[in-house]
Amino acid sequence: MDDCAQERPLFTFGVIADIQYANIDDGYNYSRSRRRYYRSSLQLLRNAQESWSESAVKPEFILQLGDIIDGFNKGHNASERALDTVLREFSSSPVEVHHVWGNHEFYNFSRSSLLGSKLNSTLHTDRSLSETRPGPEIYAYHFSPFPGFTFVVLDAYDVSLLGREESSEQYKSAMNVIRQYNNNEDLNCPPACEGLEQRFTMFNGGFSKEQLDWLDSVLSSADDKREKVTIVSHLPVHPCSTDPICLAWNFNELLAIIRSHSSVVCFMAGHDHDGGYVKDKDTGVHHLTLEGVIETPPDSNAFGTVSVYEDRMVLKGSGRTRDRVFLFP
């Protein structure tokens, strides 16, 4: 361990998920089983920012894994104000932030407004990122912070009822998917069955064929270059890394693509506030679901700093987020 402590990483990055800030009193989750700390989530973000700014090795970038503000903001006409408040905290340091989109982004904003907003990292970070996307309406791109390493941001609500006009073909297609499994009047209520079909709710979504084909080509290129790829998404895609109710609709299709490529080393997601982890037994790919800030008490924390080396990534967690070592397959 002493040798590890003295070895300088190639680069580091910060990771945080499900801040869900709103300027309202504490509340509870959908089933009223977990407390949610809407206001104090901002202080927990400040704690993370302070930790990253004081690190001996400054992070190259931050991964914000989605649900940056809570859907309750919409009902209070406070979506823009809440987003500005959180982004102001992120801008307190010069570190580049890569924003992932979750369900709460779509509770607050339309897809078209998100594409033109500060949450579209392809507009506000490296300009070349906008040229690496699968389509004009799909929020997915890749970037390389260091030679030999690529990060891919995926759009887990590309196929979804959220963020789509009810008259659109995308909405109708998503409704056809969800209605095969969920007959509830309230589509946020999971199907009565147990098991993986519980994922077919309105607060989840999936990946279109266009996005999957694009990912396949990105990974093929990374295979050829012998790069190490980390994929990030709001929704987890491995059934053992999350509660089934938080899985992407077509997780199996995305897993099949990952398993057909040698370049992928890690998949990071949010959405399940309890967090989770599994190492895929077939590929050795690490699937990390990060604990959510929103359900973290004010006297704790939920964020991590990842140090990247030639043969591994080391997650130094804070509060509810535990330390982990991800050896590359």
C-alpha positions in Angstrom: 0.0 0.0 0.0 2.9 2.4 0.6 4.0 1.9 -3.0 0.5 2.8 -4.1 0.4 5.9 -2.0 3.7 7.1 -3.5 2.7 6.3 -7.1 1.4 9.3 -8.9 -1.8 8.7 -11.0 -2.0 9.4 -14.7 -5.0 11.6 -13.9 -7.9 11.9 -11.5 -11.6 12.8 -11.7 -14.4 13.5 -9.4 -17.8 11.7 -9.4 -21.1 12.7 -7.8 -24.8 11.6 -8.5 -28.4 12.6 -7.8 -27.9 15.9 -6.1 -31.6 16.7 -6.7 -31.4 20.2 -5.1 -34.6 22.1 -4.4 -35.1 25.0 -2.0 -37.8 23.1 -0.1 -38.1 21.3 3.2 -37.0 17.7 3.6 -39.4 15.1 2.3 -39.5 11.4 1.4 -39.1 9.1 -1.6 -42.0 7.7 -3.7 -42.7 4.9 -1.2 -42.1 7.2 1.8 -39.4 4.8 3.1 -36.4 7.2 2.7 -35.9 10.8 3.8 -34.7 13.3 1.1 -32.7 16.3 2.1 -33.5 18.8 -0.7 -31.8 21.9 0.7 -28.8 20.4 2.3 -27.8 18.6 -0.9 -26.2 21.9 -1.9 -23.9 21.8 1.1 -22.9 18.2 0.2 -22.0 19.4 -3.2 -19.9 22.2 -1.6 -18.2 19.6 0.5 -17.3 17.6 -2.6 -16.0 20.8 -4.4 -13.9 21.7 -1.4 -12.4 18.2 -1.3 -11.6 18.2 -5.0 -10.0 21.7 -4.8 -7.8 20.7 -1.9 -6.6 17.4 -3.5 -2.9 17.0 -3.9 -3.6 16.0 -7.5 -6.4 18.2 -8.9 -9.2 16.4 -10.9 -9.1 16.7 -14.7 -12.9 16.8 -14.7 -16.0 16.0 -12.7 -18.7 13.4 -13.8 -22.1 14.6 -12.6 -24.2 11.5 -13.1 -27.6 13.1 -13.5 -30.6 14.4 -11.5 -28.8 17.6 -10.7 -32.1 19.3 -9.5 -35.3 17.8 -8.2 -38.6 17.5 -10.2 -40.4 19.5 -7.4 -38.7 22.6 -8.8 -41.1 22.5 -11.8 -44.2 22.8 -9.6 -42.7 25.8 -7.9 -41.7 27.5 -11.1 -38.1 27.3 -9.8 -36.4 25.0 -12.3 -34.1 27.7 -13.8 -33.4 29.3 -10.4 -32.5 25.9 -8.9 -30.3 24.9 -11.8 -28.4 28.3 -11.7 -27.9 27.8 -7.9 -26.3 24.4 -8.4 -24.2 25.3 -11.5 -22.9 28.3 -9.6 -21.5 25.8 -7.0 -19.9 23.8 -9.8 -18.4 27.0 -11.4 -16.7 27.9 -8.1 -13.7 25.9 -9.4 -12.3 25.8 -12.9 -12.6 22.1 -13.4 -14.6 20.9 -16.4 -17.9 19.2 -15.5 -19.5 16.5 -17.7 -23.2 16.4 -17.1 -25.3 13.3 -17.5 -29.0 13.6 -18.0 -31.4 11.7 -15.7 -35.2 11.6 -15.2 -35.3 14.8 -13.1 -33.7 16.8 -15.9 -36.7 15.9 -18.0 -39.2 16.6 -15.2 -37.8 20.2 -15.3 -37.0 20.8 -18.9 -37.8 19.6 -22.4 -35.2 17.8 -24.5 -34.9 20.7 -26.8 -34.2 23.2 -24.0 -31.7 20.8 -22.4 -29.8 20.6 -25.7 -29.4 24.3 -25.6 -28.6 24.6 -21.9 -25.5 24.5 -19.7 -26.3 20.9 -19.0 -25.2 20.1 -22.6 -21.5 19.5 -22.0 -20.8 19.3 -25.7 -21.6 23.1 -25.9 -19.7 24.2 -22.9 -16.6 22.1 -22.7 -14.4 20.9 -25.7 -16.1 22.1 -28.9 -15.0 19.0 -30.8 -17.3 16.9 -28.6 -20.3 18.0 -30.6 -18.8 16.2 -33.6 -18.6 12.9 -31.8 -22.4 12.5 -31.2 -24.7 9.8 -32.7 -27.4 12.2 -33.8 -28.7 15.8 -33.3 -31.3 14.9 -30.6 -29.3 12.2 -28.8 -27.2 13.4 -25.9 -24.3 11.0 -26.2 -20.6 11.8 -26.8 -17.1 10.6 -26.0 -14.0 12.4 -24.8 -10.4 11.5 -24.0 -8.8 13.2 -20.9 -5.5 11.3 -21.3 -3.9 9.3 -24.1 -5.2 5.8 -24.1 -8.3 6.5 -22.1 -11.8 7.3 -23.4 -15.0 8.2 -21.5 -18.4 7.7 -23.2 -21.5 9.6 -21.9 -24.7 7.9 -22.8 -28.3 9.2 -23.1 -30.4 6.7 -21.1 -33.7 8.5 -21.9 -33.2 8.4 -25.7 -36.1 6.0 -25.7 -38.5 7.4 -23.1 -41.8 9.0 -22.3 -39.8 11.8 -20.6 -38.7 14.8 -22.6 -40.8 13.8 -25.7 -43.9 15.5 -27.1 -46.9 13.2 -26.7 -47.6 13.6 -30.4 -44.1 12.5 -31.4 -43.2 9.1 -32.9 -40.6 8.7 -30.1 -43.3 9.1 -27.4 -45.6 6.6 -29.1 -42.8 4.1 -29.6 -41.7 4.4 -25.9 -45.4 3.9 -24.8 -45.6 0.7 -26.9 -42.5 -0.6 -25.1 -43.7 0.2 -21.6 -47.3 -1.0 -22.1 -46.0 -4.5 -23.0 -45.2 -4.9 -19.3 -46.9 -2.1 -17.3 -50.7 -1.8 -17.2 -50.9 0.6 -14.3 -52.7 3.9 -14.6 -49.7 5.6 -13.0 -46.8 4.5 -15.1 -44.4 5.5 -12.3 -45.8 2.6 -10.4 -43.8 -0.6 -11.4 -45.5 -3.7 -12.8 -47.0 -6.0 -10.1 -44.6 -8.8 -11.1 -41.4 -9.3 -9.3 -38.0 -9.4 -10.9 -36.4 -7.5 -13.8 -39.7 -6.5 -15.4 -40.1 -3.9 -12.6 -37.8 -1.7 -14.6 -40.6 -0.8 -17.0 -41.7 2.5 -15.3 -41.9 6.0 -16.6 -38.9 7.2 -14.6 -36.6 4.9 -16.6 -35.8 4.7 -20.3 -33.5 3.1 -22.8 -31.1 3.4 -25.7 -32.2 3.6 -29.3 -30.7 1.4 -32.0 -29.0 4.5 -33.4 -27.3 5.2 -30.1 -26.3 1.5 -29.7 -24.9 1.3 -33.2 -22.9 4.5 -32.5 -21.6 3.0 -29.2 -20.6 -0.2 -31.0 -18.5 1.8 -33.5 -16.9 4.0 -30.8 -15.9 0.8 -28.9 -14.6 -0.9 -32.1 -12.3 2.1 -32.6 -11.2 1.9 -29.0 -10.5 -1.8 -29.3 -8.2 -1.1 -32.3 -6.3 1.6 -30.4 -6.2 -0.6 -27.3 -7.8 2.2 -25.3 -9.4 1.7 -21.9 -13.1 2.9 -21.9 -15.3 4.0 -19.1 -19.0 4.4 -20.0 -21.3 6.6 -17.9 -25.1 6.8 -17.9 -27.8 7.8 -15.4 -29.3 4.4 -15.5 -27.4 1.2 -14.5 -27.3 -1.6 -17.0 -26.1 -4.6 -14.9 -28.9 -6.3 -12.9 -26.5 -7.1 -10.0 -25.4 -3.4 -9.7 -28.8 -2.0 -8.7 -32.3 -2.7 -7.6 -34.2 -4.0 -10.7 -36.6 -1.0 -10.4 -33.7 1.3 -11.5 -32.4 -0.6 -14.6 -32.5 0.7 -18.1 -35.3 -0.8 -20.2 -33.0 -2.5 -22.7 -30.0 -3.0 -20.4 -29.5 -6.5 -22.0 -28.7 -4.9 -25.4 -26.2 -2.5 -24.0 -24.6 -5.3 -21.9 -24.3 -7.4 -25.1 -22.4 -4.6 -26.8 -20.0 -4.1 -23.8 -19.4 -7.9 -23.7 -18.4 -7.9 -27.4 -15.6 -5.4 -26.9 -12.3 -5.7 -25.1 -11.8 -2.0 -24.4 -14.5 -1.4 -21.8 -13.2 -1.4 -18.2 -15.9 0.3 -16.2 -19.6 1.4 -16.3 -20.7 4.2 -13.9 -24.3 5.2 -13.2 -26.5 6.9 -10.6 -30.3 6.7 -10.2 -30.3 4.1 -7.4 -29.7 6.2 -4.4 -28.5 3.2 -2.3 -25.7 2.6 -4.8 -24.3 -0.8 -5.9 -21.4 -2.6 -7.4 -20.7 -5.8 -9.3 -17.8 -7.1 -11.4 -19.1 -8.8 -14.5 -17.9 -12.4 -14.2 -17.7 -12.8 -18.0 -15.7 -9.7 -18.9 -14.2 -8.4 -15.6 -15.9 -5.0 -16.3 -16.7 -3.1 -13.2 -20.3 -1.8 -12.8 -20.5 1.0 -10.2 -23.8 2.7 -9.1 -23.0 5.7 -7.1 -24.9 6.6 -3.9 -27.3 9.5 -4.3 -26.6 12.9 -2.5 -30.3 13.5 -2.1 -30.8 10.7 0.4 -27.5 11.4 2.3 -27.9 13.0 5.7 -26.4 16.5 6.2 -23.7 15.2 8.5 -22.4 12.7 5.9 -21.3 12.8 2.2 -21.7 11.0 -1.1 -19.0 11.6 -3.7 -15.8 10.1 -4.8 -12.4 10.9 -6.3 -11.0 8.4 -8.8 -7.3 8.0 -9.5 -6.4 6.4 -12.7 -3.3 4.3 -13.2 -2.0 2.1 -16.1 -3.6 -1.1 -14.6 -6.4 0.1 -12.4 -8.7 2.9 -11.1 -8.9 3.6 -7.4 -12.0 5.2 -6.0 -11.6 7.1 -2.8 -15.1 7.5 -1.4 -16.4 10.0 1.1 -19.3 9.4 3.5 -21.7 6.8 2.1 -19.4 6.2 -0.9 -16.9 3.5 -0.1 -13.4 3.0 -1.3 -12.9 0.6 -4.2 -10.1 -0.7 -6.5 -11.1 -1.5 -10.1 -8.3 -3.6 -11.6 -8.5 -3.4 -15.4 -9.6 -6.7 -17.1 
